[in-house]
């Protein structure tokens, strides 16, 4: 279980540009939940993910994972049990390395400076099976550089790499935003497949309200560093995209957007 | 013949330096100016060991390499832990190393004419027949260069090597993999400067002297070699990039030798180097744009 307890975070403290992003912010994610997070720009969605992953620090409050306080833990250590997929497909893979080498990198997550062979020959077949599950034909292109793949292919690979090893959380940061609608749809199907297959606790930030409504077991809407809507279970299933859109428009008018 | 051998010898010696620059410039994307200090550092260490301490020349090779590793580690720590920008970390180290090199060598110019070197010692002289003496240096340099190249090739194919390649390409991914990207950078800089220092060690013994100014422009020579090698030979897929870099260094040295052969004064060499480097950079950028 992930808990953000009484988090406060100010950007540019002490300057004229000081922005209070979170004030006594609380957020809990139960094990196995698939949480979709929506909200306008600047509402704190990505900052929340950055706080969880350790990319930015907290001013006050604590972050607990399975009752362990990770607030002061370095980002790279937290990532050993977190898989993260970014909006930019280039961020989740290494463009100058081959698909096989990328898969091998991901397979060795958290094991630094090992002088063993970079690609274990015995694992190649396993990687092929995993790639085949993407249904993009990547299993036949294992020795080509990832930089030559399309954005969708790279994002699918990034998703696979992020969830290859056992992880506690999968963090999806607008991971379909840079893709065309058809590819985005395919990536969402893959996301659901991977999440349900591996039972990974997932937090997905998205601007696509339909995805937020259709996918996941819980829907959260954020506004100015606060949670203004939090529905799960049967209530979440009853939510329509139109309702979310109305609420979204209402808060946008309030903030003058 | 002597000119050709000299080009090959120096080309391969600087080829080892270029392998180091390849790690920082191409893999880590780190403009490391430490090279201008770590190259003479290896040279200073070797002349001190051979000249004053009278140690066997073969020991200078690991000593120079590991000395360079320490130098690179310092650059890495300044950059990663003290959060000094990459270029400035190199400048700090390069400046400091000037004095350290003078301390290590003793003075700004140290000849080792009457001493045994890696190229001229009892063992080598007893193995090599006298009629092949002129090829002695080039063969020894070739063997050491190939050893450095194959060891680097091997390292880059290990799991640790994969991380090194990944950190320059996409350091966000390295963090996502649960690895401290700063530590990977420090390891990369250490190996790179170890190679550069090894190159300096060979250079001093080939020249049979140490001169404090040999480091000036070393990074430019390394960069030029890397760019020549990787852009001229990139279409030949059978050649590994490390080989291309060494060949690039030989081509670069050949160009300089031709310029000198054509009558260009030795004093103008640095200027020629700078102009040649600029041309290579512009051609390289032009190719990228296309």
Interface residues (C-beta under 8 A of the other chain):
Chain A: X74 X75 X76 X77 X79 X80 X83 X84 X86 X90 X91 X92 X93 X94 X95 X96 X97 X101 X104 X105 X106 X108 X109 X110 X111 X112 X113 X114 X115 X116 X117 X118 X162
Chain B: X155 X157 X158 X159 X160 X161 X162 X163 X165 X166 X169 X170 X172 X173 X174 X175 X176 X177 X178 X179 X180 X181 X183 X184 X187
